[in-house]
């Protein structure tokens, strides 16, 4: 990535699965500095030792900043001298956000606003914010907070564009396999313990993406964004039942137990709504959804009108390409986590 030569990159929530994968992609590049911003000092210390052990020649590029996106001052303190920001800090667990919705608001909505304002004031060139399919037609607190986050992104992108400095955009993707809190590691742990896999609903569908694809999507957005753009990857999907059978095919069949849906879960996820699809651009492997840049002068709307407001169909995990068991096995084998666990089992 030529744009990253001799620049400084800040990753909020940088000790998470996404931050680790970004480091793997960019650590040996010509990037000058990568700043890891997070509130967990233990994870930062673990990452620091890991870098010193595995990448001693590049470890000095990585700087660690303790802080919380909820705290505007800590974000401002980490921002001077930064060229680009990947904003990944978030509360992501659906059930916990259902019980503590204001915590989701403080981190996902207010925290994003803090990051964007700090970036604009520091003269950051580009900010890519990470969102989720649960933000499209949200029915739970996590998805609703992420939907509001996307609105905050677009509003700040408009202001930043008027000032002519910072380009702010967003990415939205489905389930990232084997990321923290995802279902595949849970299935593997249940099998290793000799217990049946617990399935919420075998007919439930979910998009499947590995961490490398998540980073590729952010990189694509970084390279192609206009202010306020939303980027979506065309993704494979599978039913939860097929996903469970694929994991069992690799690690052993201990049976399954249906436990019913958790708080706030959907039968299927939507990556692009009907309204967004109408103004989307097919860019090959990705969709670009341009920002709605109409202003608040609704006299123009009442005079000119707008005939079509949505397409016939949203882009969902029900109408995406559904993988069979063999294809799902191949997909989950693309994750480092599954490769590592299989290697450990062999050893």
Buried (B, 14 or more C-beta within 10 A) or exposed (E): EEEBEEBBBBBBBBBBBBBBBBBBBBBEBEBBBBBBBBBBEEBBEEBBEEBEEEBEEBBEBBEBBBBBBBEBEBBBBBBEBBBBBBBBBBBBBBBBBBEBBEBBBBBBBBBBBBBBBBBBEBBBBBBBBBBBBBBBBBEBBBBBBBBBBBEBBBBBBBBBBEEEBBBBBBBBBBBBBBBEEBBBBEBBEBBEEEEBBBBBBBEBBBBBBBBBBBBBBBBBBBEEBEBBBBBBBBBBBBBBBBBBBBBBBBBEEBEBEEEEEEEBBBEBBBBBBBBBBBBBEEEEEBBBBBBEEEEEEEEEEEEEEEEEEEBEEBBBBBEBEBBEBEBBBEBBEBBBBBEEBBEEEEE
